[in-house]
């Protein structure tokens, strides 16, 4: 089962990342509330991480699955830490892909200092999105364009080599502006799950990219906190190992789940 990204990404985006795994396993995807085929947002918290975890567990029970393997990417990996610590009895294994256990204002400031041009473009984009004449659909379209043309390529180890593959992977996906803004305040700063890691009992694989905007040492904190977990760093990847090193990614996951 996949853990959706609460910042507003329909399931087609994760399928673009994990499609290679579908040749080996049955994968279960679902849309966050207010996105794709899921129901509408009724209150602000429907866009949060807790809502994703609640829906993950409800779907697991609906499918009559006592224990599942779970995978989360980026924001989804951070949420998987909470899911795996809250309901350890429901997970056989957990794969944390490009996630972190802790993230604070200082981490954000460090990223901004290292990638100043990108963050300047992001600030300009935020100002553009304040235009009250923009419709919700126009905002969703613009955030997708910004992510695919500006933010995501900056998170690749080799943008020229992977840009087209990334565009194809996310082509059918919808992005949510309202969700992305809510993700900035959910949860409040700082995000810190280091105490939750020791509650995780599922067999765990932690994956990092050597050239990620957040250094592999941040992901290693997940590995260090989970007993008997496995840590693997993709040497030619940034934040998108399934697209940057697809064969190795599939091989790594298949070996882990099959062992």
N, C-alpha and C positions, 0 to 999 in steps of 0.2 A: 504494500500500500504506500502511496506517495503522500507526503505532507505538502499541501499547497502553500504558496507564498502569500501571506496575508496582505502584501502591498499591492495586490490587484493584478493577477495574471491568471488567465483562463487555462484550463488543463492542456490545451494544445501546445502551450509553451513547454511544459514539463515533458510532454510526449516527444517534443523535438529534441530534448536532452536525452531521454531514456529509451528512445526507440530501439536502439541496439540491444537493450536488455529484453525486449519483448520477444526476441527469438529464443530466449532461454527460460523465461518466467512469465507467469500471468501477473500483469500489473494492474492495480486499481487506482484510478484517478477520480478526482471530483473537483468541481469549481468552488472557490470561496463564496460565501454569501454575497449576493449582489453582483456576481460575475457569471457570465456564460449562462448555463442552464440551471443554476441554483436560484433559490428564491430571492426576493428583493430584500434590501436593507430596511429593517424596521427601527433600529436604533444604532447609534454610533458604534457601540461595542460589537455589532455584527461584523465589523471590518477588522476586528482585532485577532490576535494570536489565540486567545482563549476560545473564541468561536470556532476557529479552525480545529483546535484539539477536540472540542465537543463534537463537531461534525465527523471527525475522523473516527472517534469512538462509537458514535451512533451508527455510522456506516459499517464499521467492523461487526457490530452486534447484529445489524440487519442482514448481513451476509453470513451470519452464524459462524463466524471465525473466532475461535477462542484465543489464538495467538497468531500474530502475523509478523512478517519481516517488514520493516519500515525504512523509507529513505527520504531525506530532506535535503534540499539544496539552498545554500545561502540563508536567507531569512527562515526558510523551511527547516534547515538544519538546526538553527537556534531554537525554533519552536519544538523540534523533535527532542531536544534535551529536556524540556519541560514535560512533554508527553511521556517520555521514557521514564522519567523520575516519578511522575504522578501515578502512572498505571503500569508499573514494571511487569505485572503478571500477564499483560496482554501482548507483549512483544517477545518474539523469539530472537530477533536480531535487529540492530539499528545501524544505518549507514548515514554518517554525518558528512555531507559533501560541501566543502567550502563554508563551513560555519565557524562561529566563535562562541566561547563560553562567556566572555565579558566584552562589553563595548561601552565606552564612555565618551564624554565630551572631549577629553584629551585625545582619545583615539581618532575622533573625527578631525580634531585640529591637526594632528600629525598627518593624516591623509591629505588635508587641505594644503598643508605646507609642501608636501611632496608632489602634489598634482594641482598646482595653483591655477593653471590655465583652465583645466576642466572645471574646477569649482567656481571660477569666475563665470564660465559659460552657464553653469548650473544656476547661479544667482541671477543672471540675466534672464534665463528661461523662467525662473520663478516669477520675476517681475512681469514678463509677458503674459503669464497665466493669470495674473490678477485682473486682466481685462474682463469686466463684467458682461460684455457682449458675447463672450464665447459660450457656446452651448456645452452641455455635459459631453455630448458625442465628440465635439471638436477638442475639448480638453483631453479626452481619452486618446484620441488620434494623435494629438501633439505630444503627449507623454510617451507614447509608443515610439514615435519618430525620434524624439530626443534620446531615449534609452538605446535604441538600435543604432543610431547614427553617431551619438556622442559618448554616452556613459558606458555602454557595454563594450564597444571596441577598445576603450581605454583600459578595460579590465582583462584584455587578452594579452598573452605573452607575445604573440606575433599577429597583430591586427590584419595585416595584408594577407596572411596565409589562411586566416580563419573567418574573416569578415563575411564572405559569401555563405559559408556553411552556417554561420550564426543567423544570418538573415533568413535563410531557408528554414532553419529550426523554429524560429519565432514568427514566421510569416502569417500563419493562420491564427495566432494567439491574439487575444484582446488584452489591453492594458487598462488599468483603472486609475484615473487621476485622484478621485476622492479617496480611494483606498491608500494610494501612495502617500497622501498627505496625512492620513490618520496613522500610518506606520511610523511617522516621525515622532509621534507622542505615545506610542504603544510598544513597550511599556515606558514609563518615565525614565529619564537618565539617572543613574547608569543601569544598563542591562548587565546583570551579574548572576550567573547560574552555577558558579563554582561549587557551592554547597550542595546543589542538586545532583551533581555528577556522581557522587558516591552512592546515591540511591538507585542508580541504573544497574540492572542485573542482566539485561539483554547482551548477547554477544555483539560487540561493537566494532565497526570499522570507521576510522576517521580519515578523511581524504583532504589534502591541501594541495595548492598549486604553488610551485616555487616562485612564480612571478606575480602572485596575487597582490592587489593593492594593500591588503592586510597580510603581513608576513606569515609564513608557515608556523612560526612560533606561537601565533595566536590560536591557530587550530590545534596545535600540540597541547594546549592547556586542556582541551576536551579529552584527548588521549591520556594525559597525565592524571586526570580526575576519575576516569572510569577503569575499574579494575580489569586487568587482562584484555584491554582493548588492543586493536591493531591500528598502527599509524602508517600511512603511505603518502609520500609527497610525489606529485607528478612534476618531473623536472622541466617539461616544456609547456607547462600550462600556467594560466593566470587563474581566473575565477570560473572557467568553463571547461574543466577536464573532459567531460563527455564529448565536447566538440573539438577540443584542441588535440586530444590524444584518444580518439574514440575506441580504437582496437584495444589499447591497454586498459582503458576504463572498463570496458565490458569484461575483459579477461580478469581484471582484479576483482570485480564484483562477483562474477561467476565462481571464481576460485574461493572467495570468502564464503559465499552462501553454500557452496557445494562441499566445503571441508567439514 
